[in-house]
Structure formats: structure tokens, C-alpha cells
Amino acid sequence: MPTYDYKCKACGQTFERFHSMKDDPVKDCSLCGKKGEVERMISNGSGIIFKGTGFYVTDYKKSGSGESSTTATTSSD
């Protein structure tokens, strides 16, 4: 179930509600109590991050053998 962002037109506050896509949108502000003053905002959503091994070649994965590319330097005194 997705989380929806709402903004109250009366008080200007934003809040989130977690409900099914089949449920009716929230119409009343839970912060100030005004009825019918709430509109649903469009949000960016969240991205998907692939971590670990076992992904297809076009998915996100580490490049190379996984070894560090930094070199150690030694100083002589």
C-alpha cells in the first residue's frame, strides 16, 4: 500500500496517510479539523537500489573485481 502526501488548503500543513489505492482520498484535515479542505499532492516516490550480487548485466552492480583501486604509499624517513 502506498503512502500519500496531503496538504490542507486552510492551515497549509502537509501530512502523510498510508492507505490502499482503492480507498477514497482523505478529505478532512487531521491537523486543523477543517472538512473538505485537503488536496492530495504529487510526490516523487522512491527509487529502487540493487545491492549485492546476482543481478543481470544491465542492472546496477559493482564494476570490476571488487578490489579497491587505491594504492598504498610508504614514506621513508
C-alpha positions in Angstrom: 0.0 0.0 0.0 1.4 3.4 -0.9 1.9 6.5 1.3 0.1 9.6 0.0 1.0 13.2 0.8 -1.8 15.6 1.5 -1.9 19.4 2.0 -4.6 21.3 3.8 -5.7 24.5 2.0 -6.9 26.1 5.3 -3.9 25.7 7.5 -1.2 25.0 4.9 0.2 21.9 6.7 1.2 18.8 4.9 0.8 15.2 6.2 1.0 11.6 5.0 -1.5 8.8 5.0 -0.9 5.2 4.3 -3.9 3.6 2.6 -4.9 1.4 -0.3 -5.2 2.7 -3.8 -8.9 1.5 -3.7 -9.7 3.7 -0.7 -11.2 7.2 -1.2 -8.7 10.1 -0.8 -8.6 11.9 2.5 -11.0 14.9 2.5 -10.6 16.3 6.1 -7.5 17.7 7.7 -6.4 15.7 10.7 -4.3 18.7 12.0 -6.7 21.6 12.0 -10.0 19.7 11.6 -11.3 21.6 8.5 -13.6 19.4 6.4 -13.1 19.2 2.6 -10.0 21.4 2.6 -7.4 18.7 1.7 -5.8 18.0 -1.6 -3.5 15.1 -2.5 0.0 16.2 -3.6 2.0 14.5 -6.3 5.2 13.0 -4.8 8.4 11.8 -6.4 8.1 8.3 -4.9 11.1 6.3 -4.2 13.8 4.7 -6.3 15.0 1.1 -6.4 18.5 0.3 -5.4 20.0 -3.0 -6.4 22.7 -4.2 -3.9 24.7 -7.3 -3.8 25.4 -10.0 -6.4 23.2 -11.8 -8.8 21.8 -9.0 -11.0 21.6 -9.0 -14.7 24.3 -7.2 -16.7 22.1 -4.1 -17.3 21.1 -3.8 -13.6 23.1 -1.8 -11.1 26.2 -3.7 -9.9 29.8 -3.1 -9.0 32.2 -2.8 -11.8 35.4 -4.7 -11.8 36.5 -7.4 -9.4 35.6 -5.6 -6.3 39.1 -4.8 -5.2 40.0 -1.4 -4.0 41.7 0.8 -6.6 43.6 2.8 -4.0 47.4 2.4 -3.8 49.3 2.3 -0.6 52.2 4.7 -0.3 55.1 4.3 2.0 57.3 7.0 3.3 60.9 6.6 4.2 62.4 8.7 7.0 
